[in-house]
Structure formats: C-alpha cells, structure tokens
Amino acid sequence: MLTLELSGKARDFQKRLQQFMDEYIYPNESVYAEQATSHPWEIVPIMEELKKQAKSEGLWNLFLPDSEFGAGLTNAEYAPLAEIMGHSPIAPEVFNCNAPDTGNMEVLARYGSPAHKERWLKPLLQGHIRSCFAMTEPEVASSDATNIRTRIVQEGEHWVITGRKWWSSGAGDPRCQIAIVMGVTDPDAPKYERQSMVLVPLDTPGVTVKRMLPVFGYDDAPHGHGEIVFDKVRVPVDHIIWGPGKGFAIAQGRLGPGRIHHAMRQIGAAERALALMAQRSVERETFGRLLADHGVVREWIARSRIQIDQARLLTLWAAYKMDTVGNKEARREIAMIKVVAPSMALDVLDRAIQLFGGAGVSNDWPLARLWANARTLRLADGPDEVHLDQLARDEIRPYRNTLKDRRTTS
C-alpha cells in the first residue's frame, strides 16, 4: 500500500534543502548565467562556491540509497528532494545529484570492481571530477540499442574501442575525466548479450571530442553534450564493468533510477512554472483587468495543478514499487512516469510561456530553458514511443495468451 508519510530523516532533508534553495540557489541563478556566458567551457566559480556550501551542510550525494556512499534514502524519500532540485536548472549539480554523474556513480557502486570504486567512484562522490556516458551514436537509430555499432575487441591485455558517439552528456566539462562507453564485444552472442560497458579515461590516446552539441540553441557550457570519436582506443581488460556481455543489464539498472530522478525534477520544473504563472497573473493587466481575472488563464492554472499532482502521485507510486519489489518489477511504472512527467511539464511550461508573452521565450526568466530541457527528456533515456510500445505489449499480452490458449484447446 502506498504511503506518502516521510521518515523524520527525509523530512529534515526536505526542510534543509528548501532553505538552501531559497537562500543560495535562486539568488545566484543570474550570477551563474553571467559567469557561464562570460567564460564558457570553464569551471563556473559560483557553482564551486555553492557546492562547497552544500557539502558543508550535509546536502550531498542525496540520490544514492546506499548509506555507505550516499544519504541512505529510499527512492520514495529521495523523490521529493529531486522535485525541489528540479525548480532550478543549476540545483542538481550543487548537491552532486546531477546526470550523468548520478547514473555513472550508481553503475560503479553496483557493478564496479573495488579498483573502479577507488579510482573513479570516490572522486566522483567527492565532486572532484566529472564523468560522461557514451551510448548514443549518430550513424544509427540508437533508440534501439541493439543497433549500436561501436566495437570493443579484446587484444591480449587490452580492450580496443573503435566507434563514434554523440550526445555524450558531460563531455564538455573541463573536470570530465572518465567515460562509460557501451559497445559490441561479441556480435555473435544472443541479442542482449552482445554489448558491454568499459571505462575509458578521456585522456587516453585515440579519444577525440570533435564538437559540442547545442540543445535548442543552449550550449549547456561547461557541461555540454559531446560528439566523441574513439579511434583504436586501448584500455586495460580490467576496465570492463561487471563483465563481457553485461551492457544491457547494466543499462537497465542505470536507467531505472535515472528516469525517476528526471521525472521528479520535471515535476519541480512544472511547479516553478505554475508559481511564476500565478504570480504573473496577479501583477499584469490586459484589456482593463488582471490576467488572473481572465477565464482562460484560470483554466490554464487549474489544469496545470491537476496535471502536476497526477504526475507526482504516479511517480511516487513508481518509487514505492522500486523500493518494495525492485526496479525490474517496477519497470511498467517507471516507463509510465518517463512518458508522463516531461509531457506534463511541457504542457505547464507552454502555458506559462504563453502567459509571459515575449518574456517567456527570453533568458530573463527560466521558462525557456526549462522547456528545452523537458522537450529533450522526451528523447533521453529512451523516446516516449519505446516506452509506450512496451506498455501496450504488457497490457495486450494476457489477452493474446488467452486467445492462443482457446485456439489450442478448440
């Protein structure tokens, strides 16, 4: 049975996190934007100051359920915290809770060897380095991961990696030192055992970051999404994660928590858009009356509240199932929130932008950037259509099996 009651520990984190957002994050959003624009692709000073403050207050690595590495919160307990962070584009990194580092740290924590954890997980947990995740490829439709062509071939004591990746999030950060790369190790193995994941330091000979890819015009400096060429890159055999053929299993383990983190952050983004919309509606007039007194604006606000609360409840249900029966058994709920949350956020953000008019598409307000991020998430971690197709298959399967049984017995 779903319960919305949080533990005292979780409530304390929620209170302290909200206070930190009000005191440090919102007042410094414009400072971050100015520094990132004036010195692109460099470490942003205000971000480092905020991270130092967050770490000193114990608001650090909140996403990891393992108390050895993180705060020891369940998915259901972390969900409201992710929502709070989702109010601001800069917040997740401040608390070392941002993608792709969160997913990569979870991979290393769950599947990495002791050497992997010592060399890469520890500095990632400390926030000393950054990482990227290299899976998607420009030459193939990567929504079907079996299309991936990057080859990982063993030659003696090394893996040799050859391929091209893009949308490798995090590759542009000057602190990015390690990439998790997915590629084919055995093309003749069963379909979902052909691929593996290996750790590739970005300073390895043969690794070239060709360019950074803007997202709806945003370059996302200094984080960035890179196109990377791996030209006969050699890494030791012990750089493979878990073992040969485990790439798909790792990907599923990585993407489940990541999807719920994204969903809750999108709920936070929608909440901020709704708050801005409501505030704007009582401050602006058109045709002799406040925007808040126009029926269409009231409808926008009401529909936004309904959609946000619906998405939140579904996401909390998914988190509860992940905690109680495991990620695999909660895959349907995870798929549902992956589809629902970004689409809901886009609806709310679109209404807010419409209400703000020209200001809504400018960088003077966070709405345009939040919209760009929400639209991108309809593709990231698997496009909507992939999740919808699987959900439909699951719904239809019992009826298809029943029909098959009837035909067999008749």
ROTIMI-172595 format. One record per residue (C-alpha): y, z, x. Coordinates in steps of 0.05 Angstrom, whole numbers. Example, Ala and Ser with C-alpha at 12.3 -4.5 7.8 and 13.67 -1.06 7.14 Angstrom:
<recs>
REC  -90  156  246
REC  -21  143  273
</recs>
This chain:
<recs>
REC  0  0  0
REC  69  -19  27
REC  116  38  41
REC  189  30  60
REC  193  100  87
REC  210  101  162
REC  190  154  211
REC  242  202  237
REC  238  167  304
REC  251  99  273
REC  309  126  231
REC  340  155  294
REC  336  88  330
REC  366  54  269
REC  425  101  267
REC  439  97  341
REC  431  22  343
REC  480  12  285
REC  530  58  320
REC  523  17  384
REC  534  -48  346
REC  598  -21  314
REC  625  10  378
REC  606  -42  431
REC  576  -106  404
REC  624  -131  351
REC  687  -114  391
REC  660  -152  451
REC  635  -216  418
REC  701  -252  432
REC  701  -225  503
REC  631  -253  514
REC  651  -321  485
REC  712  -325  530
REC  674  -306  593
REC  615  -352  578
REC  663  -410  565
REC  707  -399  626
REC  647  -390  674
REC  589  -429  644
REC  519  -421  673
REC  539  -357  708
REC  519  -286  691
REC  568  -261  639
REC  599  -196  663
REC  608  -164  595
REC  535  -176  579
REC  513  -137  641
REC  561  -81  623
REC  533  -77  553
REC  461  -78  577
REC  475  -22  625
REC  505  19  568
REC  446  4  522
REC  396  24  574
REC  432  89  588
REC  429  106  514
REC  354  92  509
REC  364  29  466
REC  320  -15  510
REC  255  -54  501
REC  251  -32  429
REC  205  -90  409
REC  142  -71  447
REC  94  -28  406
REC  61  -1  469
REC  95  65  486
REC  79  53  560
REC  125  -7  562
REC  169  -3  500
REC  192  46  448
REC  124  53  415
REC  149  29  347
REC  105  -7  297
REC  124  -76  272
REC  148  -45  206
REC  190  5  245
REC  220  -48  291
REC  236  -97  234
REC  299  -61  210
REC  323  -57  283
REC  313  -131  292
REC  353  -142  228
REC  411  -101  256
REC  410  -141  321
REC  409  -206  281
REC  481  -192  258
REC  506  -216  325
REC  484  -274  369
REC  494  -233  432
REC  460  -169  409
REC  386  -181  424
REC  397  -192  499
REC  438  -129  504
REC  377  -88  484
REC  328  -132  524
REC  298  -155  458
REC  314  -229  462
REC  270  -291  462
REC  236  -319  502
REC  232  -257  545
REC  203  -215  488
REC  146  -263  477
REC  133  -272  550
REC  133  -197  562
REC  83  -188  505
REC  39  -241  536
REC  40  -206  603
REC  30  -138  572
REC  -30  -162  530
REC  -63  -214  574
REC  -34  -208  644
REC  -71  -181  704
REC  -48  -118  740
REC  -17  -164  792
REC  20  -204  739
REC  48  -140  709
REC  70  -113  775
REC  103  -177  799
REC  134  -203  734
REC  128  -155  675
REC  162  -96  709
REC  226  -133  729
REC  229  -166  661
REC  224  -98  627
REC  279  -72  672
REC  323  -133  656
REC  328  -152  729
REC  302  -223  718
REC  295  -272  660
REC  238  -320  642
REC  225  -384  603
REC  169  -412  561
REC  149  -484  575
REC  105  -513  519
REC  141  -569  482
REC  140  -639  512
REC  187  -699  499
REC  133  -753  500
REC  90  -725  444
REC  97  -691  376
REC  89  -620  401
REC  85  -591  330
REC  11  -609  341
REC  -1  -571  405
REC  -66  -610  417
REC  -20  -668  436
REC  6  -633  498
REC  -7  -675  560
REC  15  -633  619
REC  -45  -628  666
REC  -66  -565  702
REC  -121  -584  752
REC  -156  -536  800
REC  -157  -557  872
REC  -190  -504  915
REC  -150  -440  910
REC  -93  -472  872
REC  -75  -500  804
REC  -36  -565  808
REC  11  -576  749
REC  39  -645  731
REC  80  -658  668
REC  147  -656  634
REC  171  -602  587
REC  234  -593  546
REC  266  -541  501
REC  242  -491  554
REC  286  -435  529
REC  317  -391  583
REC  310  -442  639
REC  386  -446  650
REC  397  -373  664
REC  412  -360  737
REC  366  -300  733
REC  306  -341  707
REC  252  -334  759
REC  186  -347  723
REC  160  -397  671
REC  98  -392  629
REC  71  -464  626
REC  20  -490  577
REC  -23  -549  596
REC  -92  -581  595
REC  -143  -553  643
REC  -206  -585  612
REC  -195  -647  568
REC  -270  -648  551
REC  -274  -577  524
REC  -273  -561  450
REC  -207  -578  417
REC  -176  -509  421
REC  -204  -490  489
REC  -175  -547  530
REC  -109  -514  547
REC  -88  -456  590
REC  -25  -419  609
REC  -3  -408  680
REC  54  -371  713
REC  100  -416  754
REC  157  -387  794
REC  217  -433  785
REC  230  -438  860
REC  161  -469  871
REC  165  -538  905
REC  159  -593  853
REC  195  -556  797
REC  259  -591  776
REC  304  -571  719
REC  330  -640  700
REC  381  -621  648
REC  402  -570  596
REC  397  -590  523
REC  453  -571  474
REC  436  -547  405
REC  483  -576  352
REC  535  -580  407
REC  525  -509  433
REC  501  -507  505
REC  479  -435  500
REC  502  -420  571
REC  480  -383  611
REC  414  -380  572
REC  401  -453  558
REC  343  -497  538
REC  318  -539  596
REC  281  -603  608
REC  235  -588  667
REC  193  -635  710
REC  130  -607  743
REC  112  -656  799
REC  45  -635  830
REC  67  -562  829
REC  17  -517  864
REC  7  -444  846
REC  -50  -397  866
REC  -110  -394  819
REC  -95  -322  802
REC  -31  -346  767
REC  -71  -366  706
REC  -63  -319  647
REC  -127  -289  618
REC  -170  -348  639
REC  -182  -423  632
REC  -182  -449  560
REC  -145  -388  532
REC  -79  -424  520
REC  -85  -429  444
REC  -109  -358  436
REC  -50  -333  477
REC  -2  -376  438
REC  -25  -346  372
REC  -19  -276  400
REC  50  -291  426
REC  79  -327  366
REC  58  -277  312
REC  105  -221  333
REC  158  -271  354
REC  160  -302  285
REC  172  -235  251
REC  226  -218  302
REC  260  -284  286
REC  253  -272  211
REC  285  -203  213
REC  342  -228  257
REC  355  -283  206
REC  359  -231  152
REC  411  -195  194
REC  450  -260  204
REC  449  -272  128
REC  472  -201  115
REC  532  -212  161
REC  548  -278  127
REC  545  -244  59
REC  591  -187  82
REC  641  -237  110
REC  637  -277  46
REC  650  -217  3
REC  707  -193  47
REC  739  -262  48
REC  734  -268  -28
REC  780  -208  -39
REC  831  -230  13
REC  843  -303  -5
REC  872  -335  -67
REC  864  -405  -95
REC  897  -432  -158
REC  931  -366  -173
REC  872  -319  -168
REC  828  -286  -117
REC  766  -324  -94
REC  727  -264  -119
REC  750  -279  -189
REC  722  -350  -190
REC  655  -353  -225
REC  623  -399  -173
REC  640  -350  -117
REC  609  -293  -155
REC  547  -334  -165
REC  543  -350  -90
REC  548  -276  -74
REC  497  -255  -126
REC  446  -309  -106
REC  455  -291  -33
REC  439  -218  -47
REC  377  -236  -86
REC  351  -283  -32
REC  364  -235  25
REC  328  -177  -9
REC  269  -222  -28
REC  262  -246  44
REC  267  -175  71
REC  212  -149  26
REC  166  -206  45
REC  180  -195  118
REC  167  -120  113
REC  101  -136  78
REC  82  -182  135
REC  100  -128  185
REC  59  -76  147
REC  -2  -122  147
REC  6  -136  221
REC  5  -61  234
REC  -53  -45  188
REC  -101  -104  192
REC  -77  -143  253
REC  -39  -207  268
REC  -98  -252  252
REC  -109  -224  183
REC  -33  -226  170
REC  -26  -299  190
REC  -11  -322  119
REC  45  -272  111
REC  72  -288  180
REC  72  -362  161
REC  108  -347  96
REC  165  -308  128
REC  171  -361  183
REC  187  -411  128
REC  227  -366  81
REC  274  -329  129
REC  310  -388  164
REC  316  -427  99
REC  344  -367  63
REC  394  -355  120
REC  416  -427  117
REC  430  -422  43
REC  472  -359  51
REC  508  -386  113
REC  523  -451  78
REC  556  -415  20
REC  596  -372  69
REC  619  -433  107
REC  639  -467  43
REC  679  -406  22
REC  714  -402  90
REC  731  -475  89
REC  754  -503  156
REC  749  -434  188
REC  675  -433  172
REC  659  -492  218
REC  703  -466  275
REC  685  -419  331
REC  735  -368  306
REC  681  -339  262
REC  606  -331  277
REC  583  -372  217
REC  575  -440  251
REC  535  -412  310
REC  491  -371  264
REC  479  -433  222
REC  459  -474  283
REC  410  -420  304
REC  379  -415  235
REC  371  -490  229
REC  337  -493  297
REC  288  -439  276
REC  261  -486  222
REC  231  -523  282
REC  218  -468  333
REC  151  -432  334
REC  122  -489  291
REC  161  -530  240
REC  161  -509  167
REC  114  -565  148
REC  58  -540  193
REC  61  -470  162
REC  66  -498  91
REC  6  -543  102
REC  -37  -485  127
REC  -14  -441  70
REC  -33  -494  19
REC  -101  -504  52
REC  -114  -430  46
REC  -95  -430  -27
REC  -137  -491  -44
REC  -199  -472  -3
REC  -233  -425  -54
REC  -226  -477  -109
REC  -251  -533  -64
REC  -311  -489  -44
REC  -325  -473  -117
REC  -325  -546  -135
REC  -371  -561  -77
REC  -420  -507  -100
REC  -421  -535  -170
REC  -436  -605  -146
REC  -492  -577  -101
REC  -526  -539  -157
REC  -518  -593  -211
</recs>
